[in-house]
Amino acid sequence: MKLVVMKFGGSSVADAAKIKHVAGRVIQKKKEGYRVVVVVSAPGDMTDDLIEMAEAVTRSPARARWICS
């Protein structure tokens, strides 16, 4: 079985309609017989918010910054 990796940026999942669109694309690939891996970025400025929260929790959020980048 073929494998496809689908990556969607934050603007692709910024609201419910866009999330439904992304889900439809993923479902279509499954129906075509692919094994699907989906990578989704945080919507909008959420990545910056997550980094700010990590910095509020620990003085050295280097690992958190790496995960959220």
PQR file with spaces between the fields and no chain letter, atoms N, CA, C, O and H, PARSE charges and radii, in Angstrom:
ATOM       1  N    MET     1       0.842   -1.179    0.000 -0.4000 1.5000
ATOM       2  CA   MET     1       0.000    0.000    0.000 -0.0000 2.0000
ATOM       3  C    MET     1       0.887    1.242    0.000  0.5500 1.7000
ATOM       4  O    MET     1       1.858    1.319    0.753 -0.5500 1.4000
ATOM       5  N    LYS     2       0.551    2.207   -0.843 -0.4000 1.5000
ATOM       6  CA   LYS     2       1.322    3.444   -0.944 -0.0000 2.0000
ATOM       7  C    LYS     2       1.068    4.333    0.280  0.5500 1.7000
ATOM       8  O    LYS     2       0.002    4.299    0.895 -0.5500 1.4000
ATOM       9  H    LYS     2      -0.237    2.145   -1.455  0.4000 1.0000
ATOM      10  N    LEU     3       2.078    5.117    0.601 -0.4000 1.5000
ATOM      11  CA   LEU     3       2.005    6.033    1.734 -0.0000 2.0000
ATOM      12  C    LEU     3       2.057    7.462    1.216  0.5500 1.7000
ATOM      13  O    LEU     3       2.845    7.775    0.324 -0.5500 1.4000
ATOM      14  H    LEU     3       2.944    5.144    0.101  0.4000 1.0000
ATOM      15  N    VAL     4       1.218    8.326    1.773 -0.4000 1.5000
ATOM      16  CA   VAL     4       1.269    9.740    1.439 -0.0000 2.0000
ATOM      17  C    VAL     4       1.299   10.528    2.743  0.5500 1.7000
ATOM      18  O    VAL     4       0.589   10.209    3.697 -0.5500 1.4000
ATOM      19  H    VAL     4       0.578    8.072    2.497  0.4000 1.0000
ATOM      20  N    VAL     5       2.139   11.570    2.764 -0.4000 1.5000
ATOM      21  CA   VAL     5       2.200   12.470    3.908 -0.0000 2.0000
ATOM      22  C    VAL     5       1.572   13.781    3.457  0.5500 1.7000
ATOM      23  O    VAL     5       1.981   14.367    2.455 -0.5500 1.4000
ATOM      24  H    VAL     5       2.715   11.830    1.989  0.4000 1.0000
ATOM      25  N    MET     6       0.574   14.230    4.206 -0.4000 1.5000
ATOM      26  CA   MET     6      -0.128   15.463    3.872 -0.0000 2.0000
ATOM      27  C    MET     6       0.111   16.456    5.007  0.5500 1.7000
ATOM      28  O    MET     6      -0.212   16.172    6.161 -0.5500 1.4000
ATOM      29  H    MET     6       0.241   13.754    5.019  0.4000 1.0000
ATOM      30  N    LYS     7       0.680   17.628    4.679 -0.4000 1.5000
ATOM      31  CA   LYS     7       0.971   18.643    5.684 -0.0000 2.0000
ATOM      32  C    LYS     7       0.094   19.846    5.410  0.5500 1.7000
ATOM      33  O    LYS     7       0.051   20.350    4.288 -0.5500 1.4000
ATOM      34  H    LYS     7       0.942   17.858    3.741  0.4000 1.0000
ATOM      35  N    PHE     8      -0.608   20.308    6.440 -0.4000 1.5000
ATOM      36  CA   PHE     8      -1.495   21.448    6.301 -0.0000 2.0000
ATOM      37  C    PHE     8      -1.028   22.553    7.240  0.5500 1.7000
ATOM      38  O    PHE     8      -0.875   22.333    8.442 -0.5500 1.4000
ATOM      39  H    PHE     8      -0.572   19.898    7.351  0.4000 1.0000
ATOM      40  N    GLY     9      -0.805   23.737    6.688 -0.4000 1.5000
ATOM      41  CA   GLY     9      -0.384   24.880    7.482 -0.0000 2.0000
ATOM      42  C    GLY     9      -1.523   25.425    8.320  0.5500 1.7000
ATOM      43  O    GLY     9      -2.679   25.043    8.135 -0.5500 1.4000
ATOM      44  H    GLY     9      -0.930   23.915    5.712  0.4000 1.0000
ATOM      45  N    GLY    10      -1.198   26.310    9.232 -0.4000 1.5000
ATOM      46  CA   GLY    10      -2.167   26.851   10.167 -0.0000 2.0000
ATOM      47  C    GLY    10      -3.377   27.487    9.512  0.5500 1.7000
ATOM      48  O    GLY    10      -4.494   27.346   10.009 -0.5500 1.4000
ATOM      49  H    GLY    10      -0.259   26.620    9.382  0.4000 1.0000
ATOM      50  N    SER    11      -3.171   28.194    8.393 -0.4000 1.5000
ATOM      51  CA   SER    11      -4.311   28.836    7.731 -0.0000 2.0000
ATOM      52  C    SER    11      -5.260   27.810    7.123  0.5500 1.7000
ATOM      53  O    SER    11      -6.428   28.115    6.886 -0.5500 1.4000
ATOM      54  H    SER    11      -2.264   28.309    7.989  0.4000 1.0000
ATOM      55  N    SER    12      -4.776   26.604    6.871 -0.4000 1.5000
ATOM      56  CA   SER    12      -5.620   25.537    6.312 -0.0000 2.0000
ATOM      57  C    SER    12      -6.622   24.999    7.319  0.5500 1.7000
ATOM      58  O    SER    12      -7.612   24.376    6.935 -0.5500 1.4000
ATOM      59  H    SER    12      -3.827   26.356    7.063  0.4000 1.0000
ATOM      60  N    VAL    13      -6.379   25.230    8.597 -0.4000 1.5000
ATOM      61  CA   VAL    13      -7.270   24.721    9.650 -0.0000 2.0000
ATOM      62  C    VAL    13      -7.740   25.850   10.563  0.5500 1.7000
ATOM      63  O    VAL    13      -7.998   25.634   11.747 -0.5500 1.4000
ATOM      64  H    VAL    13      -5.575   25.736    8.909  0.4000 1.0000
ATOM      65  N    ALA    14      -7.848   27.056   10.003 -0.4000 1.5000
ATOM      66  CA   ALA    14      -8.162   28.239   10.803 -0.0000 2.0000
ATOM      67  C    ALA    14      -9.609   28.308   11.265  0.5500 1.7000
ATOM      68  O    ALA    14      -9.905   29.018   12.226 -0.5500 1.4000
ATOM      69  H    ALA    14      -7.638   27.231    9.041  0.4000 1.0000
ATOM      70  N    ASP    15     -10.524   27.590   10.607 -0.4000 1.5000
ATOM      71  CA   ASP    15     -11.917   27.584   11.040 -0.0000 2.0000
ATOM      72  C    ASP    15     -12.556   26.236   10.691  0.5500 1.7000
ATOM      73  O    ASP    15     -11.939   25.396   10.037 -0.5500 1.4000
ATOM      74  H    ASP    15     -10.283   27.013    9.826  0.4000 1.0000
ATOM      75  N    ALA    16     -13.784   26.047   11.132 -0.4000 1.5000
ATOM      76  CA   ALA    16     -14.459   24.750   10.973 -0.0000 2.0000
ATOM      77  C    ALA    16     -14.611   24.360    9.499  0.5500 1.7000
ATOM      78  O    ALA    16     -14.420   23.196    9.147 -0.5500 1.4000
ATOM      79  H    ALA    16     -14.286   26.730   11.663  0.4000 1.0000
ATOM      80  N    ALA    17     -14.948   25.307    8.649 -0.4000 1.5000
ATOM      81  CA   ALA    17     -15.130   24.991    7.227 -0.0000 2.0000
ATOM      82  C    ALA    17     -13.824   24.501    6.598  0.5500 1.7000
ATOM      83  O    ALA    17     -13.819   23.566    5.797 -0.5500 1.4000
ATOM      84  H    ALA    17     -15.103   26.253    8.935  0.4000 1.0000
ATOM      85  N    LYS    18     -12.726   25.146    6.973 -0.4000 1.5000
ATOM      86  CA   LYS    18     -11.432   24.744    6.428 -0.0000 2.0000
ATOM      87  C    LYS    18     -11.003   23.380    6.963  0.5500 1.7000
ATOM      88  O    LYS    18     -10.412   22.584    6.233 -0.5500 1.4000
ATOM      89  H    LYS    18     -12.730   25.905    7.623  0.4000 1.0000
ATOM      90  N    ILE    19     -11.298   23.108    8.228 -0.4000 1.5000
ATOM      91  CA   ILE    19     -10.991   21.794    8.802 -0.0000 2.0000
ATOM      92  C    ILE    19     -11.774   20.714    8.075  0.5500 1.7000
ATOM      93  O    ILE    19     -11.231   19.650    7.780 -0.5500 1.4000
ATOM      94  H    ILE    19     -11.779   23.754    8.821  0.4000 1.0000
ATOM      95  N    LYS    20     -13.043   20.973    7.783 -0.4000 1.5000
ATOM      96  CA   LYS    20     -13.857   19.998    7.035 -0.0000 2.0000
ATOM      97  C    LYS    20     -13.285   19.760    5.645  0.5500 1.7000
ATOM      98  O    LYS    20     -13.278   18.629    5.160 -0.5500 1.4000
ATOM      99  H    LYS    20     -13.484   21.838    8.023  0.4000 1.0000
ATOM     100  N    HIS    21     -12.807   20.815    5.007 -0.4000 1.5000
ATOM     101  CA   HIS    21     -12.192   20.669    3.685 -0.0000 2.0000
ATOM     102  C    HIS    21     -10.948   19.775    3.759  0.5500 1.7000
ATOM     103  O    HIS    21     -10.769   18.871    2.943 -0.5500 1.4000
ATOM     104  H    HIS    21     -12.812   21.734    5.401  0.4000 1.0000
ATOM     105  N    VAL    22     -10.103   20.044    4.743 -0.4000 1.5000
ATOM     106  CA   VAL    22      -8.891   19.232    4.943 -0.0000 2.0000
ATOM     107  C    VAL    22      -9.277   17.770    5.193  0.5500 1.7000
ATOM     108  O    VAL    22      -8.688   16.857    4.614 -0.5500 1.4000
ATOM     109  H    VAL    22     -10.249   20.778    5.406  0.4000 1.0000
ATOM     110  N    ALA    23     -10.259   17.564    6.051 -0.4000 1.5000
ATOM     111  CA   ALA    23     -10.703   16.196    6.353 -0.0000 2.0000
ATOM     112  C    ALA    23     -11.181   15.493    5.086  0.5500 1.7000
ATOM     113  O    ALA    23     -10.901   14.310    4.891 -0.5500 1.4000
ATOM     114  H    ALA    23     -10.737   18.305    6.522  0.4000 1.0000
ATOM     115  N    GLY    24     -11.893   16.204    4.232 -0.4000 1.5000
ATOM     116  CA   GLY    24     -12.350   15.622    2.974 -0.0000 2.0000
ATOM     117  C    GLY    24     -11.198   15.194    2.084  0.5500 1.7000
ATOM     118  O    GLY    24     -11.258   14.145    1.442 -0.5500 1.4000
ATOM     119  H    GLY    24     -12.120   17.165    4.390  0.4000 1.0000
ATOM     120  N    ARG    25     -10.159   15.997    2.044 -0.4000 1.5000
ATOM     121  CA   ARG    25      -8.976   15.635    1.240 -0.0000 2.0000
ATOM     122  C    ARG    25      -8.293   14.391    1.798  0.5500 1.7000
ATOM     123  O    ARG    25      -7.851   13.525    1.043 -0.5500 1.4000
ATOM     124  H    ARG    25     -10.111   16.849    2.565  0.4000 1.0000
ATOM     125  N    VAL    26      -8.210   14.307    3.118 -0.4000 1.5000
ATOM     126  CA   VAL    26      -7.591   13.142    3.759 -0.0000 2.0000
ATOM     127  C    VAL    26      -8.431   11.891    3.480  0.5500 1.7000
ATOM     128  O    VAL    26      -7.891   10.842    3.130 -0.5500 1.4000
ATOM     129  H    VAL    26      -8.570   15.010    3.732  0.4000 1.0000
ATOM     130  N    ILE    27      -9.737   12.006    3.634 -0.4000 1.5000
ATOM     131  CA   ILE    27     -10.638   10.871    3.381 -0.0000 2.0000
ATOM     132  C    ILE    27     -10.516   10.405    1.934  0.5500 1.7000
ATOM     133  O    ILE    27     -10.507    9.204    1.664 -0.5500 1.4000
ATOM     134  H    ILE    27     -10.176   12.858    3.918  0.4000 1.0000
ATOM     135  N    GLN    28     -10.423   11.351    1.006 -0.4000 1.5000
ATOM     136  CA   GLN    28     -10.298   10.979   -0.407 -0.0000 2.0000
ATOM     137  C    GLN    28      -9.035   10.154   -0.650  0.5500 1.7000
ATOM     138  O    GLN    28      -9.073    9.167   -1.386 -0.5500 1.4000
ATOM     139  H    GLN    28     -10.431   12.327    1.225  0.4000 1.0000
ATOM     140  N    LYS    29      -7.923   10.548   -0.041 -0.4000 1.5000
ATOM     141  CA   LYS    29      -6.678    9.779   -0.200 -0.0000 2.0000
ATOM     142  C    LYS    29      -6.828    8.373    0.362  0.5500 1.7000
ATOM     143  O    LYS    29      -6.338    7.412   -0.231 -0.5500 1.4000
ATOM     144  H    LYS    29      -7.892   11.349    0.557  0.4000 1.0000
ATOM     145  N    LYS    30      -7.504    8.243    1.506 -0.4000 1.5000
ATOM     146  CA   LYS    30      -7.756    6.910    2.074 -0.0000 2.0000
ATOM     147  C    LYS    30      -8.578    6.069    1.101  0.5500 1.7000
ATOM     148  O    LYS    30      -8.283    4.891    0.899 -0.5500 1.4000
ATOM     149  H    LYS    30      -7.903    9.024    1.988  0.4000 1.0000
ATOM     150  N    LYS    31      -9.599    6.660    0.501 -0.4000 1.5000
ATOM     151  CA   LYS    31     -10.450    5.946   -0.455 -0.0000 2.0000
ATOM     152  C    LYS    31      -9.670    5.526   -1.694  0.5500 1.7000
ATOM     153  O    LYS    31     -10.008    4.534   -2.338 -0.5500 1.4000
ATOM     154  H    LYS    31      -9.839    7.617    0.666  0.4000 1.0000
ATOM     155  N    GLU    32      -8.625    6.281   -2.026 -0.4000 1.5000
ATOM     156  CA   GLU    32      -7.775    5.957   -3.171 -0.0000 2.0000
ATOM     157  C    GLU    32      -6.784    4.843   -2.838  0.5500 1.7000
ATOM     158  O    GLU    32      -6.028    4.401   -3.703 -0.5500 1.4000
ATOM     159  H    GLU    32      -8.350    7.088   -1.502  0.4000 1.0000
ATOM     160  N    GLY    33      -6.791    4.388   -1.571 -0.4000 1.5000
ATOM     161  CA   GLY    33      -5.947    3.265   -1.183 -0.0000 2.0000
ATOM     162  C    GLY    33      -4.629    3.621   -0.533  0.5500 1.7000
ATOM     163  O    GLY    33      -3.786    2.749   -0.323 -0.5500 1.4000
ATOM     164  H    GLY    33      -7.405    4.747   -0.868  0.4000 1.0000
ATOM     165  N    TYR    34      -4.440    4.872   -0.217 -0.4000 1.5000
ATOM     166  CA   TYR    34      -3.203    5.301    0.434 -0.0000 2.0000
ATOM     167  C    TYR    34      -3.263    5.087    1.942  0.5500 1.7000
ATOM     168  O    TYR    34      -4.330    5.176    2.550 -0.5500 1.4000
ATOM     169  H    TYR    34      -5.124    5.580   -0.387  0.4000 1.0000
ATOM     170  N    ARG    35      -2.109    4.805    2.536 -0.4000 1.5000
ATOM     171  CA   ARG    35      -1.933    4.980    3.976 -0.0000 2.0000
ATOM     172  C    ARG    35      -1.597    6.449    4.129  0.5500 1.7000
ATOM     173  O    ARG    35      -0.758    6.968    3.392 -0.5500 1.4000
ATOM     174  H    ARG    35      -1.243    4.732    2.042  0.4000 1.0000
ATOM     175  N    VAL    36      -2.232    7.128    5.066 -0.4000 1.5000
ATOM     176  CA   VAL    36      -2.105    8.580    5.156 -0.0000 2.0000
ATOM     177  C    VAL    36      -1.500    8.995    6.499  0.5500 1.7000
ATOM     178  O    VAL    36      -1.926    8.544    7.563 -0.5500 1.4000
ATOM     179  H    VAL    36      -2.913    6.706    5.665  0.4000 1.0000
ATOM     180  N    VAL    37      -0.501    9.863    6.416 -0.4000 1.5000
ATOM     181  CA   VAL    37       0.048   10.524    7.592 -0.0000 2.0000
ATOM     182  C    VAL    37      -0.295   12.003    7.438  0.5500 1.7000
ATOM     183  O    VAL    37       0.000   12.608    6.407 -0.5500 1.4000
ATOM     184  H    VAL    37      -0.155   10.230    5.552  0.4000 1.0000
ATOM     185  N    VAL    38      -0.916   12.580    8.460 -0.4000 1.5000
ATOM     186  CA   VAL    38      -1.316   13.986    8.404 -0.0000 2.0000
ATOM     187  C    VAL    38      -0.531   14.782    9.436  0.5500 1.7000
ATOM     188  O    VAL    38      -0.470   14.415   10.609 -0.5500 1.4000
ATOM     189  H    VAL    38      -1.156   12.088    9.297  0.4000 1.0000
ATOM     190  N    VAL    39       0.066   15.872    8.984 -0.4000 1.5000
ATOM     191  CA   VAL    39       0.792   16.787    9.857 -0.0000 2.0000
ATOM     192  C    VAL    39       0.051   18.119    9.807  0.5500 1.7000
ATOM     193  O    VAL    39      -0.167   18.678    8.732 -0.5500 1.4000
ATOM     194  H    VAL    39       0.016   16.170    8.030  0.4000 1.0000
ATOM     195  N    VAL    40      -0.330   18.621   10.971 -0.4000 1.5000
ATOM     196  CA   VAL    40      -1.110   19.857   11.026 -0.0000 2.0000
ATOM     197  C    VAL    40      -0.391   20.885   11.887  0.5500 1.7000
ATOM     198  O    VAL    40      -0.016   20.605   13.026 -0.5500 1.4000
ATOM     199  H    VAL    40      -0.152   18.167   11.845  0.4000 1.0000
ATOM     200  N    SER    41      -0.206   22.072   11.333 -0.4000 1.5000
ATOM     201  CA   SER    41       0.363   23.173   12.107 -0.0000 2.0000
ATOM     202  C    SER    41      -0.730   23.819   12.941  0.5500 1.7000
ATOM     203  O    SER    41      -1.916   23.704   12.631 -0.5500 1.4000
ATOM     204  H    SER    41      -0.511   22.299   10.408  0.4000 1.0000
ATOM     205  N    ALA    42      -0.324   24.488   13.984 -0.4000 1.5000
ATOM     206  CA   ALA    42      -1.282   25.217   14.821 -0.0000 2.0000
ATOM     207  C    ALA    42      -1.913   26.331   13.996  0.5500 1.7000
ATOM     208  O    ALA    42      -1.228   26.975   13.202 -0.5500 1.4000
ATOM     209  H    ALA    42       0.639   24.581   14.236  0.4000 1.0000
ATOM     210  N    PRO    43      -3.211   26.565   14.176 -0.5600 1.5000
ATOM     211  CA   PRO    43      -3.875   27.612   13.402  0.2800 2.0000
ATOM     212  C    PRO    43      -3.453   29.019   13.818  0.5500 1.7000
ATOM     213  O    PRO    43      -3.153   29.283   14.982 -0.5500 1.4000
ATOM     214  N    GLY    44      -3.440   29.907   12.833 -0.4000 1.5000
ATOM     215  CA   GLY    44      -3.190   31.325   13.074 -0.0000 2.0000
ATOM     216  C    GLY    44      -1.914   31.593   13.844  0.5500 1.7000
ATOM     217  O    GLY    44      -0.857   31.053   13.519 -0.5500 1.4000
ATOM     218  H    GLY    44      -3.684   29.692   11.887  0.4000 1.0000
ATOM     219  N    ASP    45      -2.015   32.428   14.868 -0.4000 1.5000
ATOM     220  CA   ASP    45      -0.855   32.778   15.702 -0.0000 2.0000
ATOM     221  C    ASP    45      -0.717   31.854   16.901  0.5500 1.7000
ATOM     222  O    ASP    45      -0.028   32.191   17.863 -0.5500 1.4000
ATOM     223  H    ASP    45      -2.874   32.867   15.132  0.4000 1.0000
ATOM     224  N    MET    46      -1.356   30.704   16.858 -0.4000 1.5000
ATOM     225  CA   MET    46      -1.359   29.778   17.988 -0.0000 2.0000
ATOM     226  C    MET    46       0.055   29.340   18.362  0.5500 1.7000
ATOM     227  O    MET    46       0.346   29.165   19.545 -0.5500 1.4000
ATOM     228  H    MET    46      -1.916   30.430   16.076  0.4000 1.0000
ATOM     229  N    THR    47       0.933   29.160   17.388 -0.4000 1.5000
ATOM     230  CA   THR    47       2.298   28.738   17.706 -0.0000 2.0000
ATOM     231  C    THR    47       2.957   29.746   18.636  0.5500 1.7000
ATOM     232  O    THR    47       3.593   29.359   19.616 -0.5500 1.4000
ATOM     233  H    THR    47       0.697   29.302   16.427  0.4000 1.0000
ATOM     234  N    ASP    48       2.812   31.036   18.341 -0.4000 1.5000
ATOM     235  CA   ASP    48       3.385   32.074   19.212 -0.0000 2.0000
ATOM     236  C    ASP    48       2.784   32.004   20.606  0.5500 1.7000
ATOM     237  O    ASP    48       3.492   32.162   21.600 -0.5500 1.4000
ATOM     238  H    ASP    48       2.295   31.350   17.545  0.4000 1.0000
ATOM     239  N    ASP    49       1.466   31.764   20.683 -0.4000 1.5000
ATOM     240  CA   ASP    49       0.801   31.645   21.990 -0.0000 2.0000
ATOM     241  C    ASP    49       1.343   30.447   22.771  0.5500 1.7000
ATOM     242  O    ASP    49       1.559   30.537   23.979 -0.5500 1.4000
ATOM     243  H    ASP    49       0.890   31.635   19.876  0.4000 1.0000
ATOM     244  N    LEU    50       1.562   29.326   22.079 -0.4000 1.5000
ATOM     245  CA   LEU    50       2.082   28.131   22.746 -0.0000 2.0000
ATOM     246  C    LEU    50       3.497   28.367   23.273  0.5500 1.7000
ATOM     247  O    LEU    50       3.835   27.929   24.372 -0.5500 1.4000
ATOM     248  H    LEU    50       1.387   29.253   21.098  0.4000 1.0000
ATOM     249  N    ILE    51       4.315   29.055   22.493 -0.4000 1.5000
ATOM     250  CA   ILE    51       5.678   29.364   22.935 -0.0000 2.0000
ATOM     251  C    ILE    51       5.640   30.283   24.150  0.5500 1.7000
ATOM     252  O    ILE    51       6.395   30.084   25.102 -0.5500 1.4000
ATOM     253  H    ILE    51       4.041   29.411   21.599  0.4000 1.0000
ATOM     254  N    GLU    52       4.770   31.282   24.124 -0.4000 1.5000
ATOM     255  CA   GLU    52       4.642   32.202   25.258 -0.0000 2.0000
ATOM     256  C    GLU    52       4.219   31.450   26.520  0.5500 1.7000
ATOM     257  O    GLU    52       4.736   31.719   27.604 -0.5500 1.4000
ATOM     258  H    GLU    52       4.156   31.444   23.351  0.4000 1.0000
ATOM     259  N    MET    53       3.278   30.508   26.382 -0.4000 1.5000
ATOM     260  CA   MET    53       2.847   29.716   27.535 -0.0000 2.0000
ATOM     261  C    MET    53       3.991   28.856   28.057  0.5500 1.7000
ATOM     262  O    MET    53       4.163   28.717   29.268 -0.5500 1.4000
ATOM     263  H    MET    53       2.858   30.290   25.501  0.4000 1.0000
ATOM     264  N    ALA    54       4.778   28.276   27.142 -0.4000 1.5000
ATOM     265  CA   ALA    54       5.910   27.443   27.561 -0.0000 2.0000
ATOM     266  C    ALA    54       6.911   28.278   28.343  0.5500 1.7000
ATOM     267  O    ALA    54       7.459   27.820   29.346 -0.5500 1.4000
ATOM     268  H    ALA    54       4.639   28.390   26.159  0.4000 1.0000
ATOM     269  N    GLU    55       7.150   29.503   27.888 -0.4000 1.5000
ATOM     270  CA   GLU    55       8.087   30.376   28.578 -0.0000 2.0000
ATOM     271  C    GLU    55       7.571   30.784   29.953  0.5500 1.7000
ATOM     272  O    GLU    55       8.363   31.095   30.843 -0.5500 1.4000
ATOM     273  H    GLU    55       6.705   29.875   27.073  0.4000 1.0000
ATOM     274  N    ALA    56       6.250   30.786   30.137 -0.4000 1.5000
ATOM     275  CA   ALA    56       5.671   31.107   31.441 -0.0000 2.0000
ATOM     276  C    ALA    56       5.811   29.935   32.412  0.5500 1.7000
ATOM     277  O    ALA    56       5.757   30.116   33.628 -0.5500 1.4000
ATOM     278  H    ALA    56       5.606   30.533   29.414  0.4000 1.0000
ATOM     279  N    VAL    57       5.991   28.743   31.866 -0.4000 1.5000
ATOM     280  CA   VAL    57       6.061   27.534   32.695 -0.0000 2.0000
ATOM     281  C    VAL    57       7.496   27.207   33.092  0.5500 1.7000
ATOM     282  O    VAL    57       7.738   26.741   34.205 -0.5500 1.4000
ATOM     283  H    VAL    57       6.035   28.596   30.878  0.4000 1.0000
ATOM     284  N    THR    58       8.445   27.445   32.199 -0.4000 1.5000
ATOM     285  CA   THR    58       9.832   27.081   32.465 -0.0000 2.0000
ATOM     286  C    THR    58      10.769   28.179   31.980  0.5500 1.7000
ATOM     287  O    THR    58      10.460   28.907   31.036 -0.5500 1.4000
ATOM     288  H    THR    58       8.249   27.823   31.295  0.4000 1.0000
ATOM     289  N    ARG    59      11.906   28.285   32.635 -0.4000 1.5000
ATOM     290  CA   ARG    59      12.886   29.295   32.228 -0.0000 2.0000
ATOM     291  C    ARG    59      13.637   28.893   30.975  0.5500 1.7000
ATOM     292  O    ARG    59      14.211   29.745   30.297 -0.5500 1.4000
ATOM     293  H    ARG    59      12.157   27.694   33.402  0.4000 1.0000
ATOM     294  N    SER    60      13.640   27.606   30.658 -0.4000 1.5000
ATOM     295  CA   SER    60      14.382   27.141   29.482 -0.0000 2.0000
ATOM     296  C    SER    60      13.471   26.294   28.588  0.5500 1.7000
ATOM     297  O    SER    60      13.572   25.067   28.582 -0.5500 1.4000
ATOM     298  H    SER    60      13.173   26.915   31.209  0.4000 1.0000
ATOM     299  N    PRO    61      12.591   26.945   27.841 -0.5600 1.5000
ATOM     300  CA   PRO    61      11.645   26.193   27.010  0.2800 2.0000
ATOM     301  C    PRO    61      12.188   25.811   25.632  0.5500 1.7000
ATOM     302  O    PRO    61      11.431   25.688   24.670 -0.5500 1.4000
ATOM     303  N    ALA    62      13.502   25.627   25.550 -0.4000 1.5000
ATOM     304  CA   ALA    62      14.097   25.331   24.248 -0.0000 2.0000
ATOM     305  C    ALA    62      13.414   24.138   23.585  0.5500 1.7000
ATOM     306  O    ALA    62      13.124   24.178   22.389 -0.5500 1.4000
ATOM     307  H    ALA    62      14.117   25.727   26.332  0.4000 1.0000
ATOM     308  N    ARG    63      13.153   23.068   24.357 -0.4000 1.5000
ATOM     309  CA   ARG    63      12.508   21.889   23.777 -0.0000 2.0000
ATOM     310  C    ARG    63      11.099   22.237   23.326  0.5500 1.7000
ATOM     311  O    ARG    63      10.668   21.804   22.257 -0.5500 1.4000
ATOM     312  H    ARG    63      13.388   23.036   25.328  0.4000 1.0000
ATOM     313  N    ALA    64      10.371   23.016   24.128 -0.4000 1.5000
ATOM     314  CA   ALA    64       9.008   23.408   23.752 -0.0000 2.0000
ATOM     315  C    ALA    64       9.051   24.253   22.475  0.5500 1.7000
ATOM     316  O    ALA    64       8.201   24.096   21.599 -0.5500 1.4000
ATOM     317  H    ALA    64      10.721   23.368   24.996  0.4000 1.0000
ATOM     318  N    ARG    65      10.019   25.129   22.372 -0.4000 1.5000
ATOM     319  CA   ARG    65      10.141   25.958   21.165 -0.0000 2.0000
ATOM     320  C    ARG    65      10.401   25.073   19.945  0.5500 1.7000
ATOM     321  O    ARG    65       9.845   25.322   18.875 -0.5500 1.4000
ATOM     322  H    ARG    65      10.709   25.257   23.084  0.4000 1.0000
ATOM     323  N    TRP    66      11.235   24.049   20.093 -0.4000 1.5000
ATOM     324  CA   TRP    66      11.547   23.149   18.992 -0.0000 2.0000
ATOM     325  C    TRP    66      10.311   22.391   18.551  0.5500 1.7000
ATOM     326  O    TRP    66      10.078   22.241   17.352 -0.5500 1.4000
ATOM     327  H    TRP    66      11.687   23.848   20.962  0.4000 1.0000
ATOM     328  N    ILE    67       9.511   21.906   19.500 -0.4000 1.5000
ATOM     329  CA   ILE    67       8.319   21.143   19.181 -0.0000 2.0000
ATOM     330  C    ILE    67       7.297   22.020   18.465  0.5500 1.7000
ATOM     331  O    ILE    67       6.609   21.545   17.562 -0.5500 1.4000
ATOM     332  H    ILE    67       9.701   22.027   20.474  0.4000 1.0000
ATOM     333  N    CYS    68       7.186   23.278   18.846 -0.4000 1.5000
ATOM     334  CA   CYS    68       6.148   24.160   18.303 -0.0000 2.0000
ATOM     335  C    CYS    68       6.573   24.850   17.026  0.5500 1.7000
ATOM     336  O    CYS    68       5.739   25.481   16.377 -0.5500 1.4000
ATOM     337  H    CYS    68       7.745   23.665   19.580  0.4000 1.0000
ATOM     338  N    SER    69       7.815   24.760   16.642 -0.4000 1.5000
ATOM     339  CA   SER    69       8.274   25.469   15.446 -0.0000 2.0000
ATOM     340  C    SER    69       7.905   24.751   14.186  0.5500 1.7000
ATOM     341  O    SER    69       8.221   25.220   13.092 -0.5500 1.4000
ATOM     342  H    SER    69       8.492   24.247   17.169  0.4000 1.0000
